[in-house]
Each structure stands twice: as structure tokens, then as C-alpha cells.
Amino acid sequence: MKQLKQLAKLALFGSLIGTWFFPIASHAQGAATTFSIESVGELIGLGEADLREVVINVIRFVLGFMTLVAVVFIIYGGFVWLTAGGNEDRIEKAKKIISAAVIGLIVILLAWAIVIFVARTTADVTGNTL
């Protein structure tokens, strides 16, 4: 049994050393590559998109998702109110959930307005149209 444990330790040590040196050996045989921002962009599939358009699309996606979350919270608050059964504590909890979600929607709408304003202002400055 002792010899089996020693053999297992030796095999583990050998595999760790092998995996440590294997990447070095494999990179030593490869061709030299050049690193550039364009190559990273092509690798992750950005293509030829304008940076401003990409940022605006990401912001629109995030704000759209946040709007969806706020609407879900309003529905959840309505469900809590509906199932309160006259319990004043649950009704107050539902009112707080709904009011917080409505305030969140207002903040999200203001954020949409700011994004649209900044996008149009920068488009006018740069001469591009959105």
C-alpha cells in the first residue's frame, strides 16, 4: 500500500511538471505573432463598427434590461398586494415595492433622455448622424 501511495505521488508530481512545461514547449514551436487592437477586435467579432455606436448600443441594452426588471418588480408588487388578503403589513410592503419600481422607471427614462441628448450632441459635433 505504501508503494502505491508513493507511485501516485510520483505520477501526480510528473503530471504537474508536464502540464507546467507543455505550454512553453508548444509556444516555442509556433510562429511569431503580432499583437494589435485590431487583431483583438477581429478575434472577439467586433468587426468595423464605430465605437460610439457600440457604446450606445450597449447602453440601450442595459437600460432596456433595467426597464424590464422595473416592470417585473411592478408586477411583483401588484401580486403581493393582490395576495395580501387584507394584511396591512403586506399591503404596505406592496406599496413600497411598486413605488420603488416606479421611481426606478423614472430614473431609467431620465437616463434614456441623457443618452439620447449626448448621442445627438456628439453626432452634431462630429458631423455624423444617428
NORDALIN-V207187 format. One record per backbone hydrogen bond with DSSP energy under -1.0 kcal/mol. NH is the residue of the N-H (numbers start at 1). CO is the residue of the C=O. If there is no record, write none. Layout:
NH:CO
NH:CO
//
This chain:
5:1
6:2
7:3
8:4
9:5
10:6
11:7
12:8
13:9
14:10
15:11
16:12
17:13
18:14
19:15
20:16
21:17
22:18
25:21
26:22
27:23
28:24
40:36
41:37
42:38
43:39
44:40
46:41
54:50
55:51
56:52
57:53
58:54
59:55
60:56
61:57
62:58
63:59
64:60
65:61
66:62
67:63
68:64
69:65
70:66
71:67
72:68
73:69
74:70
75:71
76:72
77:73
78:74
79:75
80:76
81:77
82:78
83:79
84:81
87:84
91:87
92:88
93:89
94:90
95:91
96:92
97:93
98:94
99:95
100:96
101:97
102:98
103:99
104:100
105:101
106:102
107:103
108:104
109:105
110:106
111:107
112:108
113:109
114:110
115:111
116:112
117:113
118:114
119:115
120:116
121:117
122:118
123:119
124:120
125:121
126:122
127:123
//
